[in-house]
Amino acid sequence: MFERSHLQVITGRINEPRSFILVISGPRQVGKTTMMAQLTKKLSFPFMLVSADDVAAVGPTWLRTIWSEARAKLKASGSQEFLLAVDEIQKVENWSETVKREWDADTLNEVNIKVVLLGSSRLLIQKGLTESLAGRFETLHIPHWSYREMHDAFGWDVEQYIWFGGYPGAARLVTDEGRWKSYIKDSLIETSVSRDVLMLTRVDKPALLKRLFEIGCTYSSQIVSLNKLQEDLQEKGNLTTLSHYLKLLEGAGLLTGLEKYAGSVIRKRSSKPKFQVFNNALITAQLSDSFRLTRQDHKKWGRLAESAVGTHLLNASFEGKFNLNYWNESSKEVDYILERGGQLIAIEVKTGSDGFNQGLAVFDSMYHPAAMYTVGTSGIPLEEFLLSDPSELF
């Protein structure tokens, strides 16, 4: 079975002698639960794997009961250590306060329970951590699968990755495109929006949030003003509401709005975000056209290719700890700006035969980036770039 590199990180952490709290966040269907199952096969001490998804009503009492059971199993085993892993932790009401209470009790009594908490909503997980668990945890974000991972696990070529994206659980269905699209829409999109956003966060206009996601996906890799988006949504609501809903979709690992790079100026959220999906499957599963027909349309395929570069950079930004933005000035534009520690990298994606992008020249004169790259036509081949680690560009 294919193992992601994150498993090595988790395994190394688990094998340390002292107890800890490791919080693992990541969107649905990226393999968090599978990695924990792979991990337990390597353990030399007892463990418990439980999920809040499997219980009709979960709350502090449920979590305390699970923790007590872990303590009893540790004592009965005669082992010096124990692993307790709780999946979908954000669904437990007041989970962070309960974890703090139980963890502090174990620390006081020298009970060596190593705790792994997994969740599919990064926004809700972070909220719980900042409220109650300051100084008691480490975090690890598991992103969507990269092209290299899909290639190594399933033998995909770059065109398959651009179209089918990076959901390993759906890989077996790609020979039946209709079935694959239904799986993505019903088992991934609907579940993520309904269970990870609408059920866990107050949303006054759920239909608006769903429509924002659908339209935002069609605009992936494009700069669109929220005013224009209001027209498409036929919604005259507050722009703050749209920005908030976009933040919720980002927290679920679905869709984000990249901000314009503006140097050292203190930035507020741009009125013109650049929409970017976290996984190209979120776009193509909603299209009526097939892979074959879309591949023949150079303009549509070019948009998908640019979006695939965006997904590669966006998911890598969490692990490489760099900021991802875009830049434009009048008619001049640079597709992606990477920033880390004051160092800038400018990336332009080209899938056609147009000449040199003047936006790179203007951006260079204004901000003097450490490096500039063209990906695609007359630059780094698209497949080569998607196989690379963007953090190594710095």
BELPEDA-V522334 format. One record per residue. N is the residue number from 0. PHI is phi in degrees with one decimal (* if undefined). BURIAL is # if it has 9 or more other C-alpha atoms within 8 Angstrom, else .. Layout:
<<N;PHI;BURIAL> <N;PHI;BURIAL>>
This chain:
<<0;*;.> <1;-66.3;.> <2;-118.5;.> <3;-75.7;.> <4;-63.4;.> <5;-62.2;.> <6;-62.8;#> <7;-64.4;.> <8;-63.6;.> <9;-65.0;.> <10;-61.0;#> <11;-61.3;.> <12;-69.4;.> <13;-62.0;.> <14;-79.5;.> <15;-68.8;.> <16;-67.8;.> <17;-85.9;.> <18;-77.2;#> <19;-165.1;#> <20;-118.9;#> <21;-112.7;#> <22;-105.3;#> <23;-112.6;#> <24;-115.1;#> <25;168.5;#> <26;-62.4;#> <27;-64.1;.> <28;64.8;#> <29;-106.8;#> <30;102.7;.> <31;-61.9;#> <32;-65.9;.> <33;-61.4;.> <34;-62.8;#> <35;-66.5;.> <36;-65.2;.> <37;-65.3;.> <38;-63.8;#> <39;-63.1;.> <40;-69.6;.> <41;-102.3;.> <42;-76.9;.> <43;-107.0;.> <44;-136.2;.> <45;-69.3;#> <46;-154.5;#> <47;-136.2;.> <48;-116.7;.> <49;-131.6;.> <50;-134.5;#> <51;-70.5;#> <52;-70.5;.> <53;-88.9;.> <54;-119.0;.> <55;-63.0;.> <56;-133.5;.> <57;-116.3;#> <58;-161.3;#> <59;-55.6;#> <60;-64.0;.> <61;-59.4;.> <62;-66.7;#> <63;-64.4;#> <64;-64.5;.> <65;-60.2;.> <66;-64.9;#> <67;-62.6;.> <68;-63.6;.> <69;-63.6;#> <70;-61.9;#> <71;-65.0;.> <72;-67.6;#> <73;-61.2;#> <74;-64.5;.> <75;-67.4;.> <76;-76.2;.> <77;75.7;.> <78;-77.4;#> <79;-91.6;.> <80;-152.8;#> <81;-151.5;#> <82;-110.7;#> <83;-116.3;#> <84;-116.8;#> <85;-119.6;#> <86;-90.5;#> <87;55.4;#> <88;-61.1;#> <89;-66.1;#> <90;-83.7;#> <91;-88.7;#> <92;-60.5;.> <93;54.1;#> <94;-61.6;#> <95;-68.0;#> <96;-67.2;#> <97;-66.7;#> <98;-60.5;.> <99;-59.4;#> <100;-63.8;.> <101;-69.7;#> <102;-64.8;.> <103;-63.6;.> <104;-65.3;.> <105;-64.9;#> <106;-63.2;#> <107;-64.2;.> <108;-95.4;.> <109;56.2;.> <110;-96.3;#> <111;-91.0;#> <112;-104.4;#> <113;-90.3;#> <114;-113.6;#> <115;-119.2;#> <116;-112.3;#> <117;-117.4;#> <118;-153.0;#> <119;-101.8;#> <120;-121.2;#> <121;-61.3;#> <122;-65.3;#> <123;-71.7;#> <124;-62.2;#> <125;-62.6;.> <126;-60.9;.> <127;-65.1;#> <128;-66.5;#> <129;-71.6;.> <130;-77.1;.> <131;-131.3;#> <132;-112.4;#> <133;-54.7;.> <134;79.5;.> <135;-117.6;.> <136;-145.7;#> <137;-124.7;.> <138;-121.4;.> <139;-143.8;.> <140;-100.9;#> <141;-103.8;#> <142;-84.2;#> <143;-60.8;#> <144;-69.2;#> <145;-83.1;#> <146;-61.5;#> <147;-58.4;.> <148;-68.0;#> <149;-67.3;#> <150;-66.4;#> <151;-68.9;.> <152;-82.1;.> <153;-125.9;.> <154;73.4;.> <155;-69.3;#> <156;-94.5;.> <157;-66.9;.> <158;-68.6;.> <159;-62.3;#> <160;-67.3;#> <161;-59.9;#> <162;-85.3;#> <163;-90.6;#> <164;70.7;#> <165;-126.0;#> <166;-107.0;#> <167;-63.2;#> <168;-65.5;.> <169;-96.8;#> <170;-60.3;.> <171;-70.4;.> <172;-100.5;#> <173;-68.4;#> <174;-74.2;.> <175;-120.8;.> <176;-62.7;#> <177;-63.9;.> <178;-66.8;#> <179;-62.1;#> <180;-62.6;#> <181;-63.3;#> <182;-63.2;#> <183;-61.9;#> <184;-70.6;#> <185;-84.6;#> <186;-91.1;#> <187;-112.1;#> <188;-65.8;#> <189;-62.5;#> <190;-65.2;#> <191;-65.2;#> <192;-71.5;#> <193;-74.3;#> <194;-96.7;#> <195;-97.7;#> <196;-118.6;#> <197;-67.7;#> <198;-82.3;.> <199;-111.3;.> <200;-137.8;.> <201;-69.7;.> <202;-130.1;.> <203;-73.7;.> <204;-128.3;.> <205;-59.7;.> <206;-64.6;.> <207;-66.7;#> <208;-61.8;#> <209;-64.6;#> <210;-68.8;#> <211;-59.9;#> <212;-62.7;#> <213;-61.2;#> <214;-71.0;#> <215;-58.9;#> <216;-64.1;#> <217;-67.0;.> <218;-95.6;#> <219;-55.0;#> <220;77.7;#> <221;-119.5;.> <222;-90.0;#> <223;-137.5;#> <224;-72.5;#> <225;-66.1;#> <226;-65.2;.> <227;-65.2;.> <228;-64.6;#> <229;-60.0;#> <230;-65.3;#> <231;-63.7;.> <232;-82.4;#> <233;52.0;.> <234;-129.5;.> <235;-100.1;.> <236;-70.8;.> <237;-66.7;.> <238;-61.3;.> <239;-62.6;.> <240;-64.0;.> <241;-62.6;#> <242;-63.0;.> <243;-65.6;.> <244;-64.6;#> <245;-64.5;#> <246;-67.1;#> <247;-65.5;#> <248;-65.6;#> <249;-65.0;#> <250;-62.0;#> <251;-87.8;#> <252;71.6;#> <253;-110.5;#> <254;-148.0;#> <255;-134.2;#> <256;-121.1;#> <257;-67.6;#> <258;-90.1;#> <259;-72.4;#> <260;-72.6;.> <261;-136.4;.> <262;65.1;.> <263;-84.8;.> <264;-67.6;.> <265;-65.2;.> <266;-97.1;.> <267;-103.7;.> <268;-56.5;.> <269;-62.8;.> <270;-71.3;.> <271;-124.5;#> <272;-72.1;#> <273;-99.2;#> <274;-68.8;#> <275;-151.0;#> <276;-75.9;#> <277;-87.5;#> <278;-154.5;#> <279;-61.6;#> <280;-59.4;#> <281;-67.7;#> <282;-85.0;#> <283;-68.7;#> <284;-66.3;#> <285;-97.1;#> <286;-87.1;.> <287;-80.8;.> <288;-72.6;.> <289;-89.4;.> <290;-53.6;.> <291;-62.1;.> <292;-67.1;.> <293;-66.1;#> <294;-61.8;#> <295;-81.6;.> <296;-97.5;.> <297;-60.7;#> <298;-68.5;.> <299;-64.4;#> <300;-66.9;#> <301;-61.1;#> <302;-63.4;#> <303;-66.2;#> <304;-64.6;#> <305;-64.8;#> <306;-63.9;#> <307;-63.3;#> <308;-63.1;#> <309;-62.1;#> <310;-63.5;#> <311;-61.1;#> <312;-71.0;#> <313;-63.7;#> <314;-67.3;#> <315;-71.2;#> <316;-63.8;#> <317;-70.1;#> <318;-82.0;.> <319;-82.1;.> <320;52.9;.> <321;-126.2;#> <322;-86.3;.> <323;-118.7;#> <324;-136.5;#> <325;-124.6;#> <326;-145.9;#> <327;-151.5;#> <328;-151.4;.> <329;57.5;.> <330;-94.6;.> <331;-91.2;#> <332;-148.3;#> <333;-124.6;#> <334;-60.0;#> <335;-140.7;#> <336;-118.4;#> <337;-103.9;#> <338;-134.6;#> <339;-148.1;#> <340;58.9;.> <341;84.0;.> <342;-92.5;#> <343;-114.5;#> <344;-127.9;#> <345;-107.9;#> <346;-130.2;#> <347;-116.7;#> <348;-102.6;#> <349;-129.2;#> <350;-118.4;#> <351;-113.3;.> <352;-108.6;.> <353;-62.7;.> <354;-76.0;.> <355;-60.8;.> <356;-75.8;.> <357;-67.2;.> <358;-61.1;#> <359;-61.7;#> <360;-65.1;.> <361;-67.6;#> <362;-62.1;#> <363;-60.6;#> <364;-69.5;.> <365;-87.4;.> <366;-123.9;.> <367;49.9;.> <368;-63.8;#> <369;-66.4;.> <370;-157.9;.> <371;-133.6;#> <372;-134.4;#> <373;-108.5;#> <374;-109.9;#> <375;108.9;#> <376;-56.2;#> <377;59.9;.> <378;-144.3;.> <379;-66.7;#> <380;-54.4;#> <381;-55.5;.> <382;-63.6;.> <383;-60.6;.> <384;-67.5;#> <385;-68.8;#> <386;-86.8;#> <387;-88.8;.> <388;-101.1;.> <389;-58.4;.> <390;-65.5;#> <391;-77.8;.> <392;-72.3;.> <393;-78.2;.>>
